[in-house]
Amino acid sequence: MTNVEVINNATNIKVTTEDTKDGKRVIIETAPDQVKLENIKLGGSFQVGEFVFVKTKDGCVFRNLLDDGKEYRFGDTNDYSISDVREDLNGRIYRRLAAIVGEDNIIEHEVDLMSLDGLKDYGKCRDKVSLLTLRMYQDNREYIPLVDDWYWLATGNSTPSGYPSRYVQCVRSDGIVGYGRCDYSEGVRPFCIFKSSIFVSPVN
């Protein structure tokens, strides 16, 4: 007797269990164009469901800006930990990704909120989906392609113990880092860490 169970509808990964004389045999079937994430090179693009990512040293970032018709305002302050955009990323966007790869395949990570001028008032937070910080962007810049518009980073210019600021670091369309007011709207390029054993579809 053979039982086939689809465990990932988005990527067509199947587990087949066959009863044999010697016991059960498990066969994992994947789509022919899929590889494990660990086999994607740094800077390589791959697709997970409807989303295309780029692999970096720290994790995976959207190759393009999130395109869902929403304008992303940072928040009432430049503290990412209480920002509107963080709520969206760890709410709606996380649920969309988790529905594709499974909650267990998205690894929670730490986001260091040290400001541009080196202050640590905002501490750190832990997210399943986040913005890149300035340091993460710097460390992975060589792998991150340009996009046509500005997008938010998680790093504020300063904090209340320094020079109170409503400004947040942003990446410009030419890749240079600038800043924007927290009550303005900019693009969003979500970042997350997947388990390296998931199967993904490479994209040229």
C-alpha positions in Angstrom: 0.0 0.0 0.0 1.3 3.5 -0.9 0.3 6.7 0.8 1.2 10.1 -0.7 1.1 13.2 1.5 1.7 16.7 0.1 3.5 18.7 2.8 4.2 22.0 0.9 1.6 23.0 -1.7 3.6 26.0 -2.9 6.7 23.9 -3.9 5.1 20.5 -4.5 7.3 18.7 -2.0 5.7 15.3 -1.3 6.5 12.5 1.1 5.5 9.0 -0.1 5.4 6.1 2.5 5.4 2.6 1.1 4.7 -0.5 3.1 7.2 -3.2 2.2 7.9 -6.7 3.6 10.8 -5.2 5.5 8.9 -2.2 6.9 8.2 1.3 5.7 10.2 3.1 3.0 10.0 6.9 2.8 10.6 8.7 -0.5 10.8 12.5 -0.7 9.8 13.8 -4.1 10.4 17.4 -5.2 9.8 19.4 -8.4 12.7 18.8 -10.9 13.9 22.4 -10.8 14.2 22.6 -7.0 17.3 22.6 -4.8 18.0 22.9 -1.1 18.5 26.5 0.0 22.0 25.5 1.3 23.0 24.9 -2.4 22.1 28.5 -3.5 25.2 30.6 -3.7 25.5 34.0 -2.0 23.8 36.6 -4.1 21.8 34.0 -5.9 18.0 34.5 -6.4 15.4 31.9 -5.6 11.6 31.7 -5.4 9.5 30.7 -2.5 5.8 30.7 -3.5 5.1 34.1 -5.1 8.2 35.7 -3.5 11.7 36.1 -4.9 14.6 36.3 -2.5 18.3 37.0 -2.6 20.6 34.9 -0.4 23.0 36.9 1.8 25.5 36.0 4.5 23.0 36.8 7.2 19.8 35.4 5.7 17.5 36.1 2.8 16.1 39.5 1.6 13.4 40.2 -1.0 15.1 40.8 -4.4 12.5 43.6 -5.1 10.4 45.8 -2.9 7.3 44.3 -1.4 4.6 45.0 -3.9 1.2 44.7 -2.3 -0.3 48.1 -2.9 0.4 49.4 0.6 2.4 52.5 1.5 4.7 51.6 4.4 4.9 54.4 7.0 7.7 53.6 9.5 5.8 54.8 12.7 5.3 57.5 15.2 9.0 57.5 16.2 12.2 56.1 14.7 12.2 53.2 17.2 11.8 50.1 15.0 10.7 47.9 17.9 7.4 49.8 18.2 7.0 50.7 14.6 4.1 50.2 12.3 6.2 48.5 9.7 7.5 45.9 12.2 3.9 45.1 13.1 3.1 44.5 9.5 6.2 42.4 8.8 5.6 40.1 11.8 1.9 39.9 11.2 0.6 39.8 7.7 3.9 39.2 5.9 5.1 36.5 8.3 1.7 34.7 8.0 2.0 34.7 4.2 5.5 33.3 4.2 4.6 30.7 6.9 1.7 29.5 4.9 4.2 28.6 2.1 7.2 27.1 4.0 5.7 26.3 7.4 6.3 28.2 10.6 9.1 25.9 11.8 11.2 26.8 8.7 11.4 30.5 9.5 14.0 31.1 12.2 13.6 33.9 14.7 16.5 36.3 14.6 17.8 39.3 16.6 17.6 42.8 15.3 20.2 45.2 16.9 18.7 48.7 17.1 21.8 50.7 17.8 21.4 54.1 16.1 23.5 55.6 13.5 25.3 57.7 16.1 26.1 54.6 18.2 23.4 54.9 20.9 21.7 51.8 22.3 18.5 53.2 23.9 16.3 51.0 21.7 18.1 47.8 22.6 17.4 44.7 20.5 14.3 42.9 19.4 13.6 39.4 18.0 11.6 39.0 14.8 10.6 36.3 12.3 10.5 38.9 9.5 12.3 42.2 9.8 13.9 45.1 8.0 17.7 45.1 7.4 19.7 47.2 9.9 22.4 49.5 8.6 25.1 47.1 9.7 23.4 44.2 7.9 23.1 46.2 4.8 26.8 47.2 4.9 27.8 43.6 5.5 25.8 42.2 2.6 25.8 45.1 0.2 27.7 43.1 -2.5 24.9 40.6 -2.7 21.9 43.0 -2.7 20.8 44.3 -6.1 19.5 47.8 -6.6 15.8 48.5 -6.8 13.9 51.4 -8.3 12.8 53.2 -5.1 13.9 54.0 -1.6 13.3 51.5 1.2 13.5 51.5 5.0 16.2 50.1 7.2 15.6 49.4 10.9 18.3 51.9 12.1 17.3 55.3 13.4 19.6 58.4 13.1 19.7 58.9 16.9 17.7 58.3 20.0 16.2 60.3 22.9 19.4 60.2 24.9 21.3 61.8 22.0 19.8 64.2 19.6 16.1 63.3 19.4 15.3 62.5 15.9 12.4 61.4 13.8 14.7 60.2 11.0 15.4 56.7 9.9 18.0 55.3 7.6 16.9 54.4 4.1 18.6 52.9 1.1 18.2 55.0 -2.1 17.6 53.7 -5.5 21.4 54.1 -6.3 22.3 52.0 -3.2 23.6 54.9 -1.2 22.2 55.2 2.4 20.1 58.3 3.2 17.4 59.0 5.7 13.7 59.8 5.8 11.2 61.0 8.4 9.5 58.2 10.3 6.0 59.5 9.5 6.8 59.4 5.7 6.2 56.3 3.6 9.0 54.4 1.9 9.4 51.0 0.4 9.9 47.8 2.3 12.3 44.9 1.6 11.6 42.1 4.1 14.4 40.0 5.5 14.2 36.6 7.1 16.2 33.5 7.9 14.9 30.1 6.4 16.2 26.7 7.4 18.9 25.8 4.9 17.2 22.4 4.3 14.1 23.8 2.6 13.6 23.3 -1.1 13.5 26.4 -3.3 13.4 27.2 -7.0 16.5 29.0 -8.4 15.8 32.2 -10.4 18.1 33.6 -13.0 
